[in-house]
Amino acid sequence: MRKQPQQQRAKQIVEHILEATQICIAQYGLLQVTTPKISEKSGVSVGSIYQYFENKDQIVLELLRRKSESLGLAFKNITMNQDGISLKELIPMSIQFGFDVMQDDNGFFIEVLKHWHGFNHSEAAKILEKHFLEVGLYVFNRFYPEWSFEILKHKAFVIINSTLFTMMRYVTNNEFLISEQELKKELSIMILAYLEVDSLKEK
């Protein structure tokens, strides 16, 4: 951001700008969003927008940064506070959470995911990676306490990235000959089988 808002009114203006940007992305598509459209939707003048952001891209990056932080914390909350359920239950529940988020907000996330390659090295991507890796380390350590930190890190990285890539491709492409529930089931089976095989190797 060009300038961090300090006063409450300034913070509200930034919130209006970000909320309007999210609506514009869902309505027009990421590539068609412009600062004038954001201005019209937010009720904030273009000049006032430029007091806080250098351009449209910076607005989008700040929106994604905040969304990523919120998503990461929500994912941690549903996975790290489920001590009473089995891994067989937790994995499909986590996958369903991911599908629900990706398809939420009137198509906002789906539109962003279509262009995610452009955000691979953004702060938003780093925030998500950090949260998801921490979840993976916590969950797998709970069920496989005999694994070393390095093993936990490697397993978490492979599972999280392969699962997310598949889910992202699925929600942005309507040509897959499999239902969402079938995909959730198959991903769960794949993850559990992978963990079980590697668990046996370590014994």
C-alpha positions in Angstrom: 0.0 0.0 0.0 1.1 3.5 -0.7 -0.1 4.8 2.7 -1.3 2.8 5.7 -4.6 4.2 7.1 -4.3 5.4 10.7 -7.7 7.1 11.5 -10.9 5.1 11.6 -12.4 7.0 8.7 -9.4 6.2 6.6 -9.6 2.5 7.5 -13.2 2.5 6.5 -12.4 4.1 3.1 -9.8 1.3 2.5 -12.3 -1.3 3.4 -14.8 0.1 1.0 -12.2 0.1 -1.8 -11.3 -3.5 -1.1 -14.9 -4.7 -0.8 -15.7 -3.0 -4.1 -12.6 -4.6 -5.7 -13.9 -8.0 -4.7 -17.3 -7.3 -6.2 -15.8 -6.0 -9.4 -13.6 -9.1 -9.8 -16.6 -11.4 -9.4 -18.7 -9.3 -11.7 -16.3 -8.3 -14.5 -13.4 -10.7 -14.2 -10.0 -10.0 -12.9 -8.5 -8.7 -16.1 -11.4 -6.3 -16.7 -11.3 -4.6 -13.3 -10.2 -0.9 -13.5 -9.7 1.8 -10.9 -12.7 3.8 -12.3 -14.9 0.7 -11.9 -13.7 0.3 -8.3 -14.3 4.0 -7.7 -17.8 3.8 -9.0 -18.6 0.6 -7.0 -17.1 1.9 -3.8 -18.2 5.5 -3.9 -14.6 6.6 -3.3 -13.1 9.0 -5.8 -10.2 7.8 -8.0 -8.0 10.5 -6.4 -8.8 9.2 -2.9 -8.0 5.7 -4.0 -4.6 6.8 -5.2 -3.9 8.2 -1.8 -3.7 4.6 -0.5 -2.9 2.5 -3.6 -0.5 3.2 -6.5 -2.7 1.3 -9.0 -5.3 -1.4 -9.5 -2.8 -4.3 -9.1 -1.7 -3.0 -5.7 -5.4 -3.0 -4.6 -5.9 -6.6 -5.8 -2.7 -7.7 -4.0 -3.8 -6.2 -0.7 -7.2 -7.8 -1.1 -5.7 -11.2 -1.7 -3.3 -10.7 1.2 -6.1 -10.1 3.6 -8.2 -12.9 2.1 -5.3 -15.3 2.4 -4.8 -14.4 6.1 -8.5 -14.9 6.9 -8.7 -18.2 4.9 -5.5 -19.5 6.6 -6.8 -18.7 10.1 -10.2 -20.3 9.3 -8.6 -23.4 8.0 -6.5 -23.6 11.2 -9.5 -23.2 13.3 -11.5 -26.1 11.8 -8.5 -28.5 11.7 -6.7 -27.8 14.9 -9.8 -27.8 17.1 -10.9 -31.3 16.0 -9.1 -33.5 18.5 -12.0 -35.9 18.9 -12.2 -37.1 15.3 -10.1 -39.5 13.2 -7.8 -38.6 10.4 -10.3 -40.5 8.1 -12.9 -37.9 9.1 -10.7 -34.9 9.2 -9.3 -35.2 5.7 -12.6 -35.1 3.7 -13.9 -32.4 6.1 -10.8 -30.2 5.2 -11.3 -30.9 1.5 -14.9 -29.9 1.7 -13.9 -26.7 3.5 -11.6 -26.0 0.6 -14.3 -26.5 -2.0 -16.8 -24.4 -0.1 -14.3 -21.5 0.1 -13.3 -21.7 -3.6 -16.9 -21.6 -4.7 -17.9 -18.8 -2.2 -18.2 -15.0 -2.7 -20.2 -15.1 -5.9 -17.3 -16.5 -8.0 -14.6 -14.2 -6.7 -12.2 -17.0 -5.7 -12.8 -19.0 -8.9 -11.9 -15.9 -10.9 -8.8 -15.4 -8.9 -7.8 -19.1 -9.2 -8.0 -18.9 -13.0 -5.1 -16.4 -12.8 -3.3 -17.8 -9.8 -0.1 -18.4 -11.7 0.3 -14.6 -11.6 0.2 -14.6 -7.8 2.5 -17.6 -7.1 5.2 -15.4 -5.6 2.9 -12.9 -4.0 2.6 -12.2 -0.3 -0.9 -13.8 -0.4 0.6 -17.1 -1.7 3.3 -17.1 1.0 0.7 -16.5 3.7 -1.4 -19.4 2.5 1.6 -21.7 2.2 2.6 -20.8 5.8 -0.8 -21.5 7.3 -1.4 -24.7 5.3 2.1 -26.0 6.1 1.5 -25.3 9.8 -1.8 -27.2 9.7 -0.2 -30.1 8.0 2.7 -30.3 10.5 0.2 -30.1 13.4 -2.3 -32.6 12.1 0.2 -35.2 10.9 2.3 -34.9 14.0 -0.8 -35.7 16.0 -1.5 -38.9 14.1 2.1 -39.9 13.4 4.2 -38.7 16.4 7.0 -41.1 15.5 7.8 -39.1 12.3 10.7 -36.6 12.4 10.1 -32.9 11.6 11.7 -33.4 8.1 9.4 -36.3 7.3 6.4 -34.3 8.5 7.4 -31.3 6.4 7.9 -33.3 3.3 4.6 -35.2 3.6 2.7 -32.0 4.4 4.2 -30.2 1.4 3.3 -33.0 -1.1 -0.2 -33.6 0.2 -1.2 -30.0 0.5 0.2 -28.9 -2.9 -1.1 -31.9 -4.9 -4.5 -31.7 -3.3 -4.9 -27.9 -3.8 -3.7 -28.1 -7.4 -6.3 -30.7 -8.2 -9.1 -28.8 -6.4 -8.1 -25.5 -8.1 -8.1 -27.2 -11.5 -11.5 -28.8 -10.8 -13.3 -25.6 -9.7 -12.0 -23.6 -12.6 -12.7 -26.2 -15.3 -16.2 -27.5 -15.8 -15.2 -30.4 -18.1 -14.1 -32.9 -15.5 -16.2 -36.2 -15.7 -16.4 -36.5 -11.9 -18.6 -34.9 -9.3 -17.3 -32.8 -6.5 -18.3 -35.5 -3.9 -16.6 -38.2 -5.9 -13.4 -36.2 -6.2 -13.5 -35.5 -2.5 -13.8 -39.2 -1.8 -11.0 -40.1 -4.2 -8.6 -37.4 -2.9 -9.3 -38.7 0.7 -8.5 -42.3 -0.3 -5.3 -41.2 -2.1 -4.1 -39.1 0.9 -4.9 -41.8 3.5 -3.2 -44.5 1.3 -0.1 -42.3 0.8 0.2 -41.7 4.6 -0.4 -45.3 5.5 2.3 -46.5 3.1 4.8 -44.1 4.4 3.8 -44.8 7.9 4.7 -48.5 7.4 8.0 -47.5 5.8 9.0 -45.6 9.0 8.2 -48.6 11.3 
